[in-house]
Amino acid sequence: MDSEITTTVGRQLYSFDGRVLEVFGGNAVRFHVRHMHLCVKGPDRKGARIVEICHGRPEAPGVRHMWKYSAVEWDDLPGLARLLDVVQAAIDSAAER
Protein backbone atom coordinates (compact mmCIF):
# COMPACT_ATOMS: atom_id res chain seq x y z
CA MET A 1 0.00 0.00 0.00
CA ASP A 2 1.38 3.38 -1.02
CA SER A 3 -0.64 5.87 0.98
CA GLU A 4 -2.68 6.40 4.07
CA ILE A 5 -6.44 5.77 4.00
CA THR A 6 -8.65 7.75 6.35
CA THR A 7 -12.34 8.05 7.04
CA THR A 8 -14.39 9.88 9.62
CA VAL A 9 -17.11 8.13 11.59
CA GLY A 10 -18.97 10.54 13.83
CA ARG A 11 -16.31 12.03 16.10
CA GLN A 12 -13.77 9.32 15.31
CA LEU A 13 -11.07 9.38 12.65
CA TYR A 14 -9.91 6.02 11.32
CA SER A 15 -6.45 6.04 9.72
CA PHE A 16 -4.60 3.12 8.11
CA ASP A 17 -1.08 3.35 6.67
CA GLY A 18 -0.75 -0.27 5.54
CA ARG A 19 0.61 -1.58 8.85
CA VAL A 20 -1.14 0.26 11.68
CA LEU A 21 -4.83 1.06 12.08
CA GLU A 22 -5.43 4.02 14.39
CA VAL A 23 -8.77 5.21 15.71
CA PHE A 24 -8.67 8.77 17.06
CA GLY A 25 -11.41 10.43 19.09
CA GLY A 26 -12.11 9.74 22.72
CA ASN A 27 -9.54 7.17 23.74
CA ALA A 28 -7.26 6.67 20.76
CA VAL A 29 -6.31 3.07 19.95
CA ARG A 30 -3.75 1.52 17.61
CA PHE A 31 -3.66 -1.94 16.06
CA HIS A 32 -0.81 -3.52 14.10
CA VAL A 33 -1.81 -5.92 11.29
CA ARG A 34 0.41 -8.68 12.66
CA HIS A 35 -1.32 -8.54 16.04
CA MET A 36 -4.92 -7.80 15.12
CA HIS A 37 -8.13 -9.68 14.42
CA LEU A 38 -10.91 -7.87 12.54
CA CYS A 39 -14.48 -9.11 12.26
CA VAL A 40 -17.48 -7.37 10.72
CA LYS A 41 -20.65 -9.14 11.84
CA GLY A 42 -23.95 -8.72 10.07
CA PRO A 43 -26.03 -7.43 8.71
CA ASP A 44 -28.59 -8.65 11.19
CA ARG A 45 -32.32 -8.75 10.36
CA LYS A 46 -32.51 -4.95 10.81
CA GLY A 47 -29.39 -4.33 8.74
CA ALA A 48 -27.13 -3.43 11.66
CA ARG A 49 -23.46 -4.38 11.68
CA ILE A 50 -20.92 -4.82 14.46
CA VAL A 51 -17.26 -4.08 13.86
CA GLU A 52 -14.99 -5.91 16.30
CA ILE A 53 -11.25 -5.37 16.41
CA CYS A 54 -9.08 -7.32 18.84
CA HIS A 55 -5.46 -7.06 19.82
CA GLY A 56 -4.19 -10.59 19.32
CA ARG A 57 -5.47 -13.45 17.21
CA PRO A 58 -8.94 -15.07 17.18
CA GLU A 59 -7.72 -18.05 19.19
CA ALA A 60 -6.07 -15.83 21.83
CA PRO A 61 -7.73 -12.41 21.73
CA GLY A 62 -6.58 -9.58 23.92
CA VAL A 63 -8.47 -6.32 24.36
CA ARG A 64 -11.61 -6.07 22.23
CA HIS A 65 -13.03 -2.90 20.74
CA MET A 66 -16.57 -3.02 19.33
CA TRP A 67 -18.63 -0.51 17.41
CA LYS A 68 -22.26 -1.05 16.37
CA TYR A 69 -23.72 0.67 13.32
CA SER A 70 -27.39 0.74 12.29
CA ALA A 71 -28.26 0.02 8.66
CA VAL A 72 -28.65 3.74 7.97
CA GLU A 73 -25.33 4.58 9.63
CA TRP A 74 -23.51 1.83 7.70
CA ASP A 75 -25.00 2.98 4.39
CA ASP A 76 -23.80 6.52 5.14
CA LEU A 77 -20.24 5.24 5.79
CA PRO A 78 -18.97 3.78 2.50
CA GLY A 79 -15.45 4.98 3.42
CA LEU A 80 -15.47 2.80 6.56
CA ALA A 81 -16.40 -0.36 4.64
CA ARG A 82 -13.64 0.35 2.11
CA LEU A 83 -11.07 1.03 4.84
CA LEU A 84 -12.00 -2.17 6.69
CA ASP A 85 -11.67 -4.17 3.46
CA VAL A 86 -8.15 -2.77 2.97
CA VAL A 87 -7.25 -3.52 6.60
CA GLN A 88 -8.53 -7.11 6.28
CA ALA A 89 -6.49 -7.60 3.11
CA ALA A 90 -3.37 -6.38 4.96
CA ILE A 91 -4.09 -8.73 7.88
CA ASP A 92 -4.50 -11.66 5.46
CA SER A 93 -1.28 -10.73 3.65
CA ALA A 94 0.67 -10.49 6.92
CA ALA A 95 -0.66 -13.90 8.00
CA GLU A 96 0.59 -15.48 4.79
CA ARG A 97 4.17 -14.31 5.40
C-alpha positions in Angstrom: 0.0 0.0 0.0 1.4 3.4 -1.0 -0.6 5.9 1.0 -2.7 6.4 4.1 -6.4 5.8 4.0 -8.6 7.8 6.4 -12.3 8.0 7.0 -14.4 9.9 9.6 -17.1 8.1 11.6 -19.0 10.5 13.8 -16.3 12.0 16.1 -13.8 9.3 15.3 -11.1 9.4 12.7 -9.9 6.0 11.3 -6.5 6.0 9.7 -4.6 3.1 8.1 -1.1 3.3 6.7 -0.7 -0.3 5.5 0.6 -1.6 8.8 -1.1 0.3 11.7 -4.8 1.1 12.1 -5.4 4.0 14.4 -8.8 5.2 15.7 -8.7 8.8 17.1 -11.4 10.4 19.1 -12.1 9.7 22.7 -9.5 7.2 23.7 -7.3 6.7 20.8 -6.3 3.1 20.0 -3.7 1.5 17.6 -3.7 -1.9 16.1 -0.8 -3.5 14.1 -1.8 -5.9 11.3 0.4 -8.7 12.7 -1.3 -8.5 16.0 -4.9 -7.8 15.1 -8.1 -9.7 14.4 -10.9 -7.9 12.5 -14.5 -9.1 12.3 -17.5 -7.4 10.7 -20.6 -9.1 11.8 -23.9 -8.7 10.1 -26.0 -7.4 8.7 -28.6 -8.6 11.2 -32.3 -8.7 10.4 -32.5 -5.0 10.8 -29.4 -4.3 8.7 -27.1 -3.4 11.7 -23.5 -4.4 11.7 -20.9 -4.8 14.5 -17.3 -4.1 13.9 -15.0 -5.9 16.3 -11.2 -5.4 16.4 -9.1 -7.3 18.8 -5.5 -7.1 19.8 -4.2 -10.6 19.3 -5.5 -13.4 17.2 -8.9 -15.1 17.2 -7.7 -18.1 19.2 -6.1 -15.8 21.8 -7.7 -12.4 21.7 -6.6 -9.6 23.9 -8.5 -6.3 24.4 -11.6 -6.1 22.2 -13.0 -2.9 20.7 -16.6 -3.0 19.3 -18.6 -0.5 17.4 -22.3 -1.0 16.4 -23.7 0.7 13.3 -27.4 0.7 12.3 -28.3 0.0 8.7 -28.6 3.7 8.0 -25.3 4.6 9.6 -23.5 1.8 7.7 -25.0 3.0 4.4 -23.8 6.5 5.1 -20.2 5.2 5.8 -19.0 3.8 2.5 -15.5 5.0 3.4 -15.5 2.8 6.6 -16.4 -0.4 4.6 -13.6 0.4 2.1 -11.1 1.0 4.8 -12.0 -2.2 6.7 -11.7 -4.2 3.5 -8.1 -2.8 3.0 -7.2 -3.5 6.6 -8.5 -7.1 6.3 -6.5 -7.6 3.1 -3.4 -6.4 5.0 -4.1 -8.7 7.9 -4.5 -11.7 5.5 -1.3 -10.7 3.7 0.7 -10.5 6.9 -0.7 -13.9 8.0 0.6 -15.5 4.8 4.2 -14.3 5.4 
